[in-house]
Structure formats: C-alpha cells, structure tokens
Amino acid sequence: MKTMQEKVLFLQKFSRQPRMIGSITPSSSFLANAMLRSIPWGQVNAVAELGAGTGAITKRLSEYAGQQTKVLLFEQEPELFHKLKKNYPAYDIHPDARFLTQTLQKSGIDGLDCIISGLPFYNFPQLIRDQLMKQIHSSLKPGGLFIAFQYSLQMRRQFSSYFEVERIRFMPLNIPPAFIYICRKRESA
C-alpha cells in the first residue's frame, strides 16, 4: 500500500534528519483539506507548496487548484524531491525554498497568490528562518495568503512581523496535532 510506504520512508527520513523533516509521519488528509479549504481557489493563478515531503498535501492540491493554476513545489530532501518529480510531472519542482524569488523570476511568474507551507520553521536556525520569511514575503502578491502548519505556537511572533495573522486553527486530527496559521500579506506591503 502506497501510503504505508510513504509513512515508512518519512519515518526513515525523520530518524536521520529530525530537524529538517519535522515529524515522524506525513500530514493527515484532515490537515491537508483544512489548509486547502482556506484558499479562495477561484482567485489563485499561482501557488507554491514549501516542504512538500511525500506529497500528502500535494495530492489534495490537484483536487482544489484549477487546471490553469501554476503550481510550484519545493522539497530539499533529495529522495523526496525525486519522488515528487516522478509523481507530479505537471508541477514545477524545485529543491530549495530559500531561492523562491529567483525561481519565480526564472519561471516568469510575477508573484504568488498563495504559499502553503509544511516547513518546520522552528527547527531551523534563526538565519534560515529569516531567509525563508523574506523569500515568502517577497514572493507573495499584496493580499496573498501564506498558510502554514506548525506543531506549536512558537512562530506566531515572527509570522506576525511579516503578515497579518488572520486566524490560527488547531487541528487535532494529525500526528502530532498541528496549528494552521492563515496569514495574509498586507495590501500596502
């Protein structure tokens, strides 16, 4: 069964690099759907998923995004990156979200309407967190959404310094339980 293989692969990756992977198991379908339902898909021309992992959220993306929606995936772990390339050939897949703005320029995309993130921000050194937040903020159009799940509320202050945090939703139907941050880039930004 494919999902069991994904869970085993994810657990192996977590055991080798817990700070990079962030969890012992892929995100649940409940978490993925809760994140994706928060997006007004009729207004989304370009979206990026950061930390796509085994594709737990990516699977659901195709159910929500329109056929004309440009989808970019970012995954740094090499084996997961290659699996995403194989499983999602219609999407543009890139290895490092720290180069998000350069990737958009090369792709001819003037800005993203939405960024979805499964990156374990709090596990990263502050320098990398700062780099990622600047890239995310610069890549979003004014009024664009940044939707991220985290396993704690520790990133609230940093997210608030870049975005308007519209809502934080607790999702108990995930292992471990998660918080979904729904943030918006200020129109004047």
N, C-alpha and C positions, 0 to 999 in steps of 0.2 A: 504494500500500500504506500503510495507516494507520500502522504502526509507523515507516516511513521518514519520513512527515510529522511524526510526534511527535519523532523524532530531529532533524530539521531545525529544527523550532520550538524545541526545547530548546537546540540549539546557538546559535540566534539570541539567545535569552534569556540564555544564558550569556555570549555575547560582549558584550552590553550591560550586564549586571549580574552579573559573576562571583562577587562576594561573597554575593549573595543567592541565586543559583541553585546554586552549589557544584560543578557537574560539567558536562562537555561533552555528556553523554548521559544519558538516563533510566536508572534502575536496571534491572538484568537480572532476568529471571524467576527465576534461581537465587537471587539475593539476596532477592527478594520471598518466594519459597517458604521459604527458610531462616528468615527473620524470622517468618513467619506460622505455621510448624510449631512454633515455640517456645511457642505460646499454647495453654492448655487451653480450647478454644472452648466446651466444654460448661458452663463456669463464667462465660462472658462475656455480660453483658447490655448493656453499653455500652462502646464503643471509639471512640477518636479517632485519626485519622492527621494528623500535623502535617507540612506541606510536601508535600502530595500531588502537586504538579507536574502532569505529564501523565497521572497515574493508573497508573503502572507497577505500584505495589504495590496500589492501589485495585482494579485488575482482578482480582487474586487474592483480595482480601478477600471478595468475594461468593462465592467458592468455599469459603471457610473459615467465615465468620460464619454463625450460624443466622439463620433468617428473622425471628426476634423480636429479634435483636441490633440495638440502636440504634447507627448509625454516623454519626459526625461527621467531616467533612473540613475541613482548614484549608489555605488557599493564599493568599498575599499578592499574587502577581503577577497583575495584572488579567486578562490574556488567558487564562492557565492557569486562573484561578478560573472564568471564564465557560465554558470548555470542560468543566471538571469538572461545573458545574451542568447543562450540556446532556447530558453522557454518563452522569451518575449522579443522575437525578432522585429516586431513592428515599432518597438520603442528604442529611443536613443539611450544607450547605456554608457556611463562614464565612471571612472574609478575614484574620483576624489571631489567631494563637495566643497573643499576649500578653493576650488577653481571654478565655482559656479558662474561667476560673471564672465570669465573668459570663454567658458563653454557656450553660454548664451550668445556671445558675440560671434563665435565661430559658426554657430547654428543659425545665425540670422534672426534671433528672437530678441525683440526689443524689451521684453520684460515678462515676468511670470504673473499670472493671475492668482496662483496658489502654490504653496510649497507644503508638502506633507512630510513629516519627519518622524523617524523611529530611532534617530541617533541618541545614544546615551550621553547627552551633553555633560552631565555632572561627573562622569567618569573621566572626561578629558582634562588635560592641563588647561589652566585659565587662558593661556596664549592661544591654544587651538579653539577653545570656546569663542574667544573674541574674534578670531579669524572667521569662523563659521557664521557667527551672528552678523558680522559686517557683510559677508557674501550674501546671506539670506536677505538682509535688509536692502542691499543694493539691487538685488535681482528681482525683487517684487515691485510691481506697479503700485502707485499710490492707491490705497484702498484694498490692496491684495491681501489674501489670507495666508497666515502661517499657522498650520495645525500640527502640533507635536504631542506625542505621548511621552510621559516620563513616569518613573516609579516613585517619585517624591515631589514635593512642592519646592524643592531647593532652587530651581531655575526661575521661579516666579519673578524675582527682583531683576535678573538680567533680561528676561523676556520683556518685562515692563519698561526697561530702559530703551528698548528698540521699537516696541509695538504697544498698541492698546490691547490689553488682555481683556477680551470681551466676556470670556467665560472659562471656567475650569470645571470639567466634568469628571467625576470619579467613575471608573469602570472596574467593578469587582469581578466581572466575568472574563478575566485574563489571568495568566500565571506569569509573573506576580501581578496583583491588581495594579492598575495604572491610572494616571491622571491625564486627561486630554485637555491640552491648552488650545483654546481657539483665540487666535490673535489676529489683529488687523494692522497693516501699515497705515499710519496716519496719512490723510489726504495731502497735508501740507509738506510731507517728508520728501 
